[in-house]
């Protein structure tokens, strides 16, 4: 918290380093199970990055994906799904479907579907 507060005061709340500190604190909150605090910081970082950098900037998309993960960890599947779809479609269009970030987002979306019981268990290689 001290790093974030210092960076905000010295660099300003919209500086990339300040936003990175805020995002890192949000991840820390999530790792501690402090989902509401993680959500609030992720939303603030997402809104600021979208406004300052644009909605297709990699840092903006990463923050949206982090917010989707926060929702998923709270069992808020529809919200997580909507954000994962947005990130996947944008990354596929901007970076291409085979880019590692695009593939990660596809896996995150698949995980969201699986958690909702919307996926089929793949056949094992032994059943082929």
C-alpha positions as CSV (number, residue, x, y, z in Angstrom):
1,X,0.0,0.0,0.0
2,X,2.9,2.3,0.8
3,X,4.4,1.9,-2.7
4,X,1.1,2.7,-4.3
5,X,0.4,5.7,-2.2
6,X,3.9,7.1,-2.8
7,X,3.7,6.6,-6.5
8,X,0.3,8.2,-6.7
9,X,1.5,11.2,-4.8
10,X,4.8,11.6,-6.6
11,X,3.9,10.5,-10.2
12,X,0.2,11.0,-10.2
13,X,-2.7,8.5,-10.2
14,X,-2.7,8.0,-14.0
15,X,1.0,7.3,-14.4
16,X,1.7,3.8,-15.7
17,X,3.9,2.9,-12.6
18,X,1.1,4.1,-10.3
19,X,-1.4,2.0,-12.1
20,X,0.9,-1.0,-12.1
21,X,1.2,-0.7,-8.3
22,X,-2.5,-0.4,-7.9
23,X,-3.0,-3.5,-10.1
24,X,-0.4,-5.4,-8.1
25,X,-2.1,-4.5,-4.9
26,X,-5.4,-5.7,-6.3
27,X,-3.8,-9.1,-7.1
28,X,-2.4,-9.3,-3.6
29,X,-5.9,-8.6,-2.2
30,X,-7.2,-11.4,-4.4
31,X,-4.5,-13.8,-3.2
32,X,-5.7,-13.0,0.3
33,X,-9.3,-13.7,-0.6
34,X,-10.2,-10.0,-0.1
35,X,-12.3,-10.0,-3.3
36,X,-14.3,-6.8,-2.8
37,X,-11.1,-4.8,-2.3
38,X,-9.5,-6.5,-5.3
39,X,-12.6,-5.8,-7.4
40,X,-12.7,-2.1,-6.4
41,X,-9.0,-1.6,-7.3
42,X,-9.3,-3.6,-10.5
43,X,-12.3,-1.5,-11.6
44,X,-10.4,1.7,-10.9
45,X,-7.3,0.6,-12.7
46,X,-9.4,-0.7,-15.6
47,X,-11.4,2.5,-16.0
48,X,-8.2,4.7,-15.8
49,X,-6.2,2.6,-18.2
50,X,-9.1,2.4,-20.7
51,X,-9.4,6.2,-20.6
52,X,-5.6,7.0,-20.7
53,X,-4.3,4.2,-22.9
54,X,-7.4,3.1,-24.8
55,X,-9.4,-0.1,-24.5
56,X,-7.2,-2.1,-26.9
57,X,-3.9,-1.4,-25.1
58,X,-2.3,-4.6,-23.7
59,X,-2.2,-3.2,-20.2
60,X,-5.9,-2.3,-20.4
61,X,-6.8,-5.8,-21.6
62,X,-4.7,-7.4,-18.9
63,X,-6.6,-5.4,-16.2
64,X,-9.9,-6.5,-17.7
65,X,-8.7,-10.1,-17.6
66,X,-7.7,-9.6,-14.0
67,X,-11.1,-8.3,-13.1
68,X,-12.7,-11.3,-14.9
69,X,-10.5,-13.6,-12.7
70,X,-11.7,-11.7,-9.6
71,X,-15.3,-12.2,-10.7
72,X,-14.7,-15.9,-11.4
73,X,-13.1,-16.4,-7.9
74,X,-16.3,-15.0,-6.4
75,X,-18.5,-17.3,-8.5
76,X,-19.8,-14.4,-10.6
77,X,-19.7,-16.5,-13.8
78,X,-21.7,-14.4,-16.1
79,X,-19.7,-11.3,-15.4
80,X,-16.4,-13.2,-15.7
81,X,-17.6,-14.7,-19.0
82,X,-18.6,-11.4,-20.5
83,X,-15.2,-9.8,-19.7
84,X,-13.3,-12.9,-20.9
85,X,-15.2,-12.8,-24.2
86,X,-14.4,-9.1,-24.6
87,X,-10.7,-9.7,-23.9
88,X,-10.5,-12.7,-26.2
89,X,-12.3,-11.0,-29.1
90,X,-10.1,-7.9,-28.8
91,X,-6.8,-9.8,-28.4
92,X,-7.7,-12.1,-31.3
93,X,-8.4,-9.1,-33.5
94,X,-5.4,-7.0,-32.4
95,X,-2.8,-9.7,-31.7
96,X,-4.0,-12.7,-33.7
97,X,-5.5,-15.9,-32.5
98,X,-2.2,-17.7,-32.0
99,X,-0.6,-15.0,-29.9
100,X,0.2,-16.3,-26.4
101,X,-2.0,-13.7,-24.7
102,X,-4.9,-14.6,-27.0
103,X,-4.4,-18.3,-26.2
104,X,-4.3,-17.6,-22.4
105,X,-7.6,-15.7,-22.7
106,X,-9.2,-18.6,-24.6
107,X,-8.1,-20.9,-21.8
108,X,-9.5,-18.5,-19.2
109,X,-12.8,-18.5,-21.0
110,X,-12.8,-22.3,-21.3
111,X,-12.2,-22.5,-17.5
112,X,-15.1,-20.2,-16.9
113,X,-17.4,-22.4,-19.1
114,X,-16.1,-25.5,-17.4
115,X,-16.8,-24.1,-13.9
116,X,-20.4,-23.4,-15.0
117,X,-20.7,-27.0,-16.2
118,X,-20.9,-25.8,-19.8
119,X,-18.0,-27.9,-21.1
120,X,-17.7,-31.6,-22.1
121,X,-14.9,-33.6,-20.5
122,X,-12.5,-34.3,-23.4
123,X,-12.0,-37.9,-24.3
124,X,-8.8,-39.4,-23.0
125,X,-6.2,-40.6,-25.5
126,X,-7.0,-44.1,-24.3
127,X,-10.6,-43.9,-25.6
128,X,-9.5,-43.2,-29.2
